[in-house]
């Protein structure tokens, strides 16, 4: 089996969901929110700005982005 097939099988399986926290989980929020707050306080999210999420992770930061 090719590595990409192994990855796809894992991420689409019920087993992977048992080991991942939801984006709204308090631990995930405690991880992501301070980093986004820092970026926001330093001008990263100005009015009218766009954010490109390249998709190199689990989406936790995108979930918590200021709207």
N, CA, C and O atoms as a printed pandas DataFrame, in Angstrom:
     atom_number atom_name residue_name chain_id  residue_number  x_coord  y_coord  z_coord
0              1         N          UNK        A               1    0.846   -1.172    0.000
1              2        CA          UNK        A               1    0.000    0.000    0.000
2              3         C          UNK        A               1    0.898    1.245    0.000
3              4         O          UNK        A               1    1.910    1.280    0.700
4              5         N          UNK        A               2    0.540    2.235   -0.762
5              6        CA          UNK        A               2    1.328    3.458   -0.863
6              7         C          UNK        A               2    1.134    4.317    0.390
7              8         O          UNK        A               2    0.082    4.260    1.026
8              9         N          UNK        A               3    2.156    5.116    0.744
9             10        CA          UNK        A               3    2.054    5.968    1.934
10            11         C          UNK        A               3    0.819    6.872    1.916
11            12         O          UNK        A               3    0.163    7.044    2.943
12            13         N          UNK        A               4    0.505    7.442    0.768
13            14        CA          UNK        A               4   -0.671    8.333    0.727
14            15         C          UNK        A               4   -1.962    7.564    1.014
15            16         O          UNK        A               4   -2.889    8.105    1.616
16            17         N          UNK        A               5   -2.019    6.303    0.581
17            18        CA          UNK        A               5   -3.193    5.483    0.875
18            19         C          UNK        A               5   -3.281    5.163    2.360
19            20         O          UNK        A               5   -4.369    5.142    2.936
20            21         N          UNK        A               6   -2.117    4.913    2.983
21            22        CA          UNK        A               6   -2.097    4.676    4.431
22            23         C          UNK        A               6   -2.603    5.906    5.180
23            24         O          UNK        A               6   -3.396    5.791    6.115
24            25         N          UNK        A               7   -2.136    7.089    4.762
25            26        CA          UNK        A               7   -2.586    8.327    5.406
26            27         C          UNK        A               7   -4.082    8.530    5.213
27            28         O          UNK        A               7   -4.795    8.835    6.170
28            29         N          UNK        A               8   -4.559    8.364    3.996
29            30        CA          UNK        A               8   -5.977    8.551    3.715
30            31         C          UNK        A               8   -6.811    7.587    4.557
31            32         O          UNK        A               8   -7.817    7.980    5.148
32            33         N          UNK        A               9   -6.390    6.334    4.607
33            34        CA          UNK        A               9   -7.136    5.342    5.382
34            35         C          UNK        A               9   -7.198    5.729    6.855
35            36         O          UNK        A               9   -8.234    5.584    7.503
36            37         N          UNK        A              10   -6.066    6.228    7.380
37            38        CA          UNK        A              10   -6.057    6.619    8.792
38            39         C          UNK        A              10   -6.991    7.800    9.042
39            40         O          UNK        A              10   -7.846    7.739    9.926
40            41         N          UNK        A              11   -6.831    8.874    8.268
41            42        CA          UNK        A              11   -7.600   10.095    8.528
42            43         C          UNK        A              11   -9.080    9.936    8.256
43            44         O          UNK        A              11   -9.888   10.688    8.800
44            45         N          UNK        A              12   -9.453    8.984    7.433
45            46        CA          UNK        A              12  -10.861    8.758    7.149
46            47         C          UNK        A              12  -11.467    7.674    8.042
47            48         O          UNK        A              12  -12.661    7.390    7.946
48            49         N          UNK        A              13  -10.662    7.075    8.901
49            50        CA          UNK        A              13  -11.154    6.004    9.765
50            51         C          UNK        A              13  -11.746    6.563   11.059
51            52         O          UNK        A              13  -11.444    7.687   11.462
52            53         N          UNK        A              14  -12.570    5.781   11.684
53            54        CA          UNK        A              14  -13.137    6.168   12.981
54            55         C          UNK        A              14  -12.043    6.215   14.038
55            56         O          UNK        A              14  -12.135    6.988   14.992
56            57         N          UNK        A              15  -11.010    5.396   13.877
57            58        CA          UNK        A              15   -9.911    5.361   14.852
58            59         C          UNK        A              15   -9.245    6.729   14.992
59            60         O          UNK        A              15   -8.907    7.140   16.102
60            61         N          UNK        A              16   -9.055    7.428   13.889
61            62        CA          UNK        A              16   -8.387    8.728   13.959
62            63         C          UNK        A              16   -9.219    9.735   14.738
63            64         O          UNK        A              16   -8.667   10.614   15.400
64            65         N          UNK        A              17  -10.529    9.617   14.668
65            66        CA          UNK        A              17  -11.402   10.553   15.379
66            67         C          UNK        A              17  -11.372   10.329   16.890
67            68         O          UNK        A              17  -11.697   11.232   17.662
68            69         N          UNK        A              18  -10.987    9.138   17.306
69            70        CA          UNK        A              18  -10.891    8.851   18.736
70            71         C          UNK        A              18   -9.710    9.572   19.372
71            72         O          UNK        A              18   -9.715    9.826   20.576
72            73         N          UNK        A              19   -8.697    9.903   18.570
73            74        CA          UNK        A              19   -7.462   10.476   19.097
74            75         C          UNK        A              19   -7.336   11.973   18.861
75            76         O          UNK        A              19   -6.375   12.591   19.320
76            77         N          UNK        A              20   -8.289   12.562   18.152
77            78        CA          UNK        A              20   -8.210   13.991   17.856
78            79         C          UNK        A              20   -9.213   14.764   18.686
79            80         O          UNK        A              20  -10.323   14.298   18.944
80            81         N          UNK        A              21   -8.806   15.944   19.098
81            82        CA          UNK        A              21   -9.722   16.826   19.812
82            83         C          UNK        A              21  -10.437   17.707   18.803
83            84         O          UNK        A              21   -9.890   18.035   17.750
84            85         N          UNK        A              22  -11.654   18.082   19.129
85            86        CA          UNK        A              22  -12.419   18.994   18.287
86            87         C          UNK        A              22  -11.815   20.389   18.369
87            88         O          UNK        A              22  -11.200   20.728   19.380
88            89         N          UNK        A              23  -11.974   21.206   17.332
89            90        CA          UNK        A              23  -11.415   22.558   17.360
90            91         C          UNK        A              23  -11.921   23.405   18.523
91            92         O          UNK        A              23  -11.213   24.302   18.978
92            93         N          UNK        A              24  -13.119   23.141   19.007
93            94        CA          UNK        A              24  -13.682   23.915   20.114
94            95         C          UNK        A              24  -13.260   23.388   21.485
95            96         O          UNK        A              24  -13.644   23.960   22.505
96            97         N          UNK        A              25  -12.485   22.320   21.524
97            98        CA          UNK        A              25  -12.038   21.744   22.794
98            99         C          UNK        A              25  -11.204   22.778   23.556
99           100         O          UNK        A              25  -10.417   23.493   22.936
100          101         N          UNK        A              26  -11.350   22.878   24.872
101          102        CA          UNK        A              26  -10.605   23.882   25.652
102          103         C          UNK        A              26   -9.084   23.803   25.493
103          104         O          UNK        A              26   -8.412   24.834   25.494
104          105         N          UNK        A              27   -8.544   22.612   25.359
105          106        CA          UNK        A              27   -7.096   22.482   25.189
106          107         C          UNK        A              27   -6.657   23.064   23.843
107          108         O          UNK        A              27   -5.625   23.729   23.752
108          109         N          UNK        A              28   -7.438   22.811   22.819
109          110        CA          UNK        A              28   -7.125   23.354   21.495
110          111         C          UNK        A              28   -7.231   24.880   21.527
111          112         O          UNK        A              28   -6.377   25.576   20.978
112          113         N          UNK        A              29   -8.263   25.388   22.161
113          114        CA          UNK        A              29   -8.420   26.838   22.288
114          115         C          UNK        A              29   -7.246   27.446   23.041
115          116         O          UNK        A              29   -6.738   28.498   22.651
116          117         N          UNK        A              30   -6.813   26.801   24.108
117          118        CA          UNK        A              30   -5.685   27.305   24.895
118          119         C          UNK        A              30   -4.389   27.296   24.080
119          120         O          UNK        A              30   -3.482   28.085   24.348
120          121         N          UNK        A              31   -4.301   26.422   23.107
121          122        CA          UNK        A              31   -3.132   26.358   22.232
122          123         C          UNK        A              31   -3.194   27.422   21.136
123          124         O          UNK        A              31   -2.220   28.139   20.912
124          125         N          UNK        A              32   -4.325   27.524   20.461
125          126        CA          UNK        A              32   -4.425   28.369   19.270
126          127         C          UNK        A              32   -4.697   29.840   19.575
127          128         O          UNK        A              32   -4.109   30.718   18.946
128          129         N          UNK        A              33   -5.565   30.112   20.515
129          130        CA          UNK        A              33   -6.019   31.490   20.736
130          131         C          UNK        A              33   -4.910   32.459   21.146
131          132         O          UNK        A              33   -4.889   33.576   20.630
132          133         N          UNK        A              34   -3.994   32.103   22.036
133          134        CA          UNK        A              34   -2.932   33.064   22.373
134          135         C          UNK        A              34   -2.066   33.440   21.166
135          136         O          UNK        A              34   -1.628   34.585   21.051
136          137         N          UNK        A              35   -1.823   32.496   20.280
137          138        CA          UNK        A              35   -1.020   32.788   19.094
138          139         C          UNK        A              35   -1.773   33.717   18.144
139          140         O          UNK        A              35   -1.188   34.637   17.571
140          141         N          UNK        A              36   -3.069   33.471   17.983
141          142        CA          UNK        A              36   -3.873   34.345   17.133
142          143         C          UNK        A              36   -4.056   35.713   17.769
143          144         O          UNK        A              36   -4.074   36.720   17.061
144          145         N          UNK        A              37   -4.193   35.771   19.085
145          146        CA          UNK        A              37   -4.283   37.063   19.780
146          147         C          UNK        A              37   -3.005   37.871   19.569
147          148         O          UNK        A              37   -3.064   39.075   19.321
148          149         N          UNK        A              38   -1.855   37.215   19.667
149          150        CA          UNK        A              38   -0.579   37.887   19.437
150          151         C          UNK        A              38   -0.516   38.456   18.015
151          152         O          UNK        A              38   -0.134   39.609   17.818
152          153         N          UNK        A              39   -0.888   37.652   17.046
153          154        CA          UNK        A              39   -0.876   38.110   15.650
154          155         C          UNK        A              39   -1.833   39.276   15.459
155          156         O          UNK        A              39   -1.516   40.237   14.757
156          157         N          UNK        A              40   -2.998   39.194   16.078
157          158        CA          UNK        A              40   -3.997   40.257   15.966
158          159         C          UNK        A              40   -3.487   41.549   16.597
159          160         O          UNK        A              40   -3.672   42.624   16.026
160          161         N          UNK        A              41   -2.857   41.467   17.750
161          162        CA          UNK        A              41   -2.339   42.651   18.438
162          163         C          UNK        A              41   -1.187   43.292   17.676
163          164         O          UNK        A              41   -0.885   44.467   17.883
164          165         N          UNK        A              42   -0.551   42.541   16.810
165          166        CA          UNK        A              42    0.568   43.058   16.035
166          167         C          UNK        A              42    0.199   43.362   14.581
167          168         O          UNK        A              42    1.065   43.435   13.709
168          169         N          UNK        A              43   -1.090   43.537   14.341
169          170        CA          UNK        A              43   -1.566   44.028   13.051
170          171         C          UNK        A              43   -1.774   43.012   11.957
171          172         O          UNK        A              43   -1.939   43.392   10.798
172          173         N          UNK        A              44   -1.772   41.740   12.280
173          174        CA          UNK        A              44   -1.929   40.728   11.231
174          175         C          UNK        A              44   -3.347   40.692   10.663
175          176         O          UNK        A              44   -3.535   40.346    9.497
176          177         N          UNK        A              45   -4.321   41.038   11.454
177          178        CA          UNK        A              45   -5.719   40.943   11.021
178          179         C          UNK        A              45   -6.354   42.327   10.981
179          180         O          UNK        A              45   -7.187   42.660   11.824
180          181         N          UNK        A              46   -5.964   43.117   10.014
181          182        CA          UNK        A              46   -6.526   44.453    9.864
182          183         C          UNK        A              46   -7.861   44.362    9.147
183          184         O          UNK        A              46   -8.134   43.377    8.461
184          185         N          UNK        A              47   -8.697   45.387    9.302
185          186        CA          UNK        A              47   -9.997   45.408    8.630
186          187         C          UNK        A              47   -9.830   45.213    7.128
187          188         O          UNK        A              47   -8.999   45.860    6.491
188          189         N          UNK        A              48  -10.619   44.329    6.586
189          190        CA          UNK        A              48  -10.579   44.062    5.157
190          191         C          UNK        A              48   -9.486   43.096    4.726
191          192         O          UNK        A              48   -9.356   42.811    3.536
192          193         N          UNK        A              49   -8.705   42.592    5.661
193          194        CA          UNK        A              49   -7.621   41.673    5.314
194          195         C          UNK        A              49   -8.173   40.288    4.993
195          196         O          UNK        A              49   -9.232   39.898    5.485
196          197         N          UNK        A              50   -7.460   39.573    4.182
197          198        CA          UNK        A              50   -7.798   38.192    3.853
198          199         C          UNK        A              50   -6.751   37.267    4.463
199          200         O          UNK        A              50   -5.586   37.639    4.607
200          201         N          UNK        A              51   -7.173   36.072    4.814
201          202        CA          UNK        A              51   -6.256   35.071    5.353
202          203         C          UNK        A              51   -6.331   33.849    4.455
203          204         O          UNK        A              51   -7.414   33.356    4.141
204          205         N          UNK        A              52   -5.180   33.376    4.053
205          206        CA          UNK        A              52   -5.097   32.166    3.240
206          207         C          UNK        A              52   -4.650   31.022    4.140
207          208         O          UNK        A              52   -3.546   31.043    4.682
208          209         N          UNK        A              53   -5.511   30.032    4.292
209          210        CA          UNK        A              53   -5.149   28.830    5.047
210          211         C          UNK        A              53   -4.707   27.793    4.033
211          212         O          UNK        A              53   -5.519   27.280    3.263
212          213         N          UNK        A              54   -3.435   27.491    4.035
213          214        CA          UNK        A              54   -2.863   26.609    3.033
214          215         C          UNK        A              54   -3.255   25.150    3.281
215          216         O          UNK        A              54   -3.161   24.324    2.374
216          217         N          UNK        A              55   -3.675   24.842    4.453
217          218        CA          UNK        A              55   -4.120   23.477    4.723
218          219         C          UNK        A              55   -2.990   22.540    5.097
219          220         O          UNK        A              55   -2.989   21.376    4.696
220          221         N          UNK        A              56   -2.040   23.028    5.852
221          222        CA          UNK        A              56   -0.908   22.196    6.254
222          223         C          UNK        A              56   -1.058   21.688    7.680
223          224         O          UNK        A              56   -0.076   21.270    8.295
224          225         N          UNK        A              57   -2.231   21.719    8.192
225          226        CA          UNK        A              57   -2.407   21.282    9.573
226          227         C          UNK        A              57   -3.804   20.741    9.793
227          228         O          UNK        A              57   -4.428   20.185    8.890
228          229         N          UNK        A              58   -4.272   20.915   10.995
229          230        CA          UNK        A              58   -5.548   20.335   11.400
230          231         C          UNK        A              58   -6.704   21.326   11.388
231          232         O          UNK        A              58   -7.830   20.951   11.715
232          233         N          UNK        A              59   -6.459   22.569   11.024
233          234        CA          UNK        A              59   -7.529   23.563   10.941
234          235         C          UNK        A              59   -7.843   24.271   12.239
235          236         O          UNK        A              59   -8.779   25.068   12.296
236          237         N          UNK        A              60   -7.074   23.996   13.290
237          238        CA          UNK        A              60   -7.372   24.597   14.590
238          239         C          UNK        A              60   -7.250   26.116   14.555
239          240         O          UNK        A              60   -8.058   26.812   15.170
240          241         N          UNK        A              61   -6.259   26.634   13.851
241          242        CA          UNK        A              61   -6.089   28.082   13.798
242          243         C          UNK        A              61   -7.196   28.720   12.964
243          244         O          UNK        A              61   -7.726   29.768   13.335
244          245         N          UNK        A              62   -7.545   28.104   11.853
245          246        CA          UNK        A              62   -8.606   28.645   11.018
246          247         C          UNK        A              62   -9.921   28.708   11.776
247          248         O          UNK        A              62  -10.670   29.677   11.648
248          249         N          UNK        A              63  -10.199   27.695   12.556
249          250        CA          UNK        A              63  -11.435   27.653   13.344
250          251         C          UNK        A              63  -11.517   28.848   14.283
251          252         O          UNK        A              63  -12.596   29.399   14.501
252          253         N          UNK        A              64  -10.380   29.246   14.838
253          254        CA          UNK        A              64  -10.353   30.318   15.847
254          255         C          UNK        A              64   -9.994   31.684   15.282
255          256         O          UNK        A              64   -9.826   32.636   16.045
256          257         N          UNK        A              65   -9.872   31.803   13.974
257          258        CA          UNK        A              65   -9.546   33.112   13.393
258          259         C          UNK        A              65  -10.628   34.130   13.734
259          260         O          UNK        A              65  -11.814   33.800   13.757
260          261         N          UNK        A              66  -10.219   35.366   13.998
261          262        CA          UNK        A              66  -11.240   36.396   14.241
262          263         C          UNK        A              66  -12.047   36.613   12.971
263          264         O          UNK        A              66  -11.510   36.591   11.864
264          265         N          UNK        A              67  -13.325   36.819   13.147
265          266        CA          UNK        A              67  -14.175   37.018   11.959
266          267         C          UNK        A              67  -14.423   38.477   11.709
267          268         O          UNK        A              67  -15.116   38.830   10.754
